[in-house]
Amino acid sequence: MTETLIATPTAPAVFDAEKFRQTTRAQWESAAEAWNRWGPLLARWLGPATEAMLDMAAVGPGARVLDVAAGAGEQTLVAARRVGARGHVLATDISPAILRHARAAAEQAGLANVDTMELDGERHDLLPEASFDAAVSRVGLIYFPDQQRALAGIRHALRPGGRFAAVVYSTAERNPFFALPVGIIRRRAQLPPPLPGQPGPFSLGGEGVLAKVLEQAGFRDVEVRKVDSPVRVPTAAECVRFERESFGALHQMMAGLSDDERADTWSEIEQALARFETPAGGFVGPCEMLVGAGTR
């Protein structure tokens, strides 16, 4: 989703993975407070996909769980309640600011079985081998520049027979609440289409793509489920406020626009999303998640 490219006069643009990582970290440092504040909406919106992810990863009483790209930790707490006092959850993320919210949420909930660690999503090979029974990642894997390296590290941290499950967006066509804003910003900012292999919200959404990526990483017994996950808020304006405050990458895409151009862009986005306001009242933004899982 973030447009981090390098171009030379004699060569086509190439994806700069390291700059993407730096930009991603900066985005989440900036958006951490808002992402945490919108936690109740995230819980409602992603609740069914989260439960499917934890089920497919076999997260149960006493389990040791690795939560990759945990963010503000809403799903971390759900996992921690599942595993109970005999279990343990380690939440990792590239952003220390957002992990502070995860830590505070666990303390406020009285969950002593949660720890946090600042860690790049591609460096779980630094953890002790076979130290977790299950690993999960909710809307994180899609943004890793080297998804195979990330999966190799996660697989390293899992015990033999341990399960990994990830939530990702399906295709842009099935997620217009997000795809419409991305398309409008891309047009207004005159951004090129994503390069092959470039991370982004819909990078694993194509038919069979998620399963293939998991199998390529060495996971077996791979399965993928579709989960209908509509975004329900009072109005289209509220959805735009959620995206404007929490989706830092949308701001990065608009970095080259003036303040007036950005304001006009958000207005166009709100007009486009207004089609999902229902006659009975309320905004229902179409969204479909995929939950993929496999065994080490």
Salt bridges, closest charged atoms under 4 A:
GLU3 OE2 - ARG186 NH1 3.28
GLU18 OE1 - ARG21 NH1 3.38
GLU33 OE2 - ARG37 NE 2.91
GLU51 OE1 - ARG82 NH2 2.75
ASP55 OD1 - ARG82 NH2 2.65
GLU74 OE1 - ARG138 NH1 2.69
ASP115 OD2 - HIS88 NE2 2.90
GLU118 OE2 - ARG25 NH2 3.22
ASP120 OD2 - ARG21 NE 3.90
GLU122 OE1 - ARG21 NH2 2.61
GLU122 OE1 - ARG149 NH1 3.82
ASP125 OD1 - ARG123 NE 3.01
GLU129 OE2 - ARG296 NH2 3.47
ASP133 OD1 - ARG64 NH2 2.83
ASP133 OD1 - ARG159 NE 2.80
ASP221 OD2 - ARG220 NH1 3.06
GLU223 OE2 - ARG163 NH2 3.20
GLU223 OE1 - ARG225 NE 3.62
GLU238 OE2 - ARG241 NH2 3.16
GLU245 OE1 - ARG37 NH1 2.79
GLU245 OE2 - ARG241 NH1 3.38
GLU268 OE2 - ARG187 NH2 2.20
GLU268 OE1 - ARG188 NE 2.56
GLU288 OE2 - ARG174 NH2 3.03
